[in-house]
Amino acid sequence: MTYESAIERLTQIVEKLSSESASLNESMSLFEEGVKLIKFCNQALSAAKGKMMEIKEELGKLKMEETE
């Protein structure tokens, strides 16, 4: 699963829950799925942030080498 596909599915879940056409059991299942997707998205964003920080550090090192 990608971040983008998780966001797309979350959008579908929100639309379904907002329409109030889901039964209680279906609503609970959708809610549970949504929570799992949110956790996945948060982990993906944290990983991306960590990677960006690594790249930023590396770029800073390269700039320092150029000025020496």
N, C-alpha and C positions, 0 to 999 in steps of 0.2 A: 504494500500500500504506500502511496505517496502522500505527502502533505496535502497536495492539491485535491487528490481524490477523497481524502478524509474530510476536507473542508466542504467539498461538494456533497458528500453524504450527510454531514452535519446540517447543511442547508436544507436538504430534503427532510431530515428528521424534524427540524424546527417548523418547516411548512406543514408537515403532517400533524404535529402536535398543536400547531396554531389553528388548524382547520377544525379541530375538535371532532373529527370524524372517526378517530381511533377509539377502540374499546379501552377499558381500564388496563387489561392485561397487555394489549398491544402498546399502549402508552408507556407502561412500566418497562417493557422490553426496549422500546425506542429510547427511553430515557437512559437506561443502562448502557445501551450501545453508544449513545451520545457521550456519556461520561468517559467511556473507554477511548472514543475518538479524540476527545479533548485532551486526555492524558497523552495519547500518541502525538498529537499536534504540539503540545507543550514540550515533549521530549525532543521532537524534531527541531523546534525553534531553539531550544537550549543547545543542541548539537551544532546548529548553524551558527549561533552566537559564539560558541567556543571556537569553531573553525575560523570565523571572521577575526576573532581576537588573535589567534595564531598567525594569520596572514598579516594583520596589522603590526604585530611584533616583528615579524620577518621583514616587512617593509621598512619599519623604523631602523632595524639593523642595517639594511642596505643603504639607507640614507646616511647613516652615521659613517659607514665605510666610504661613501663617496666624498664626504667632507674632510676625511683624514688625509 
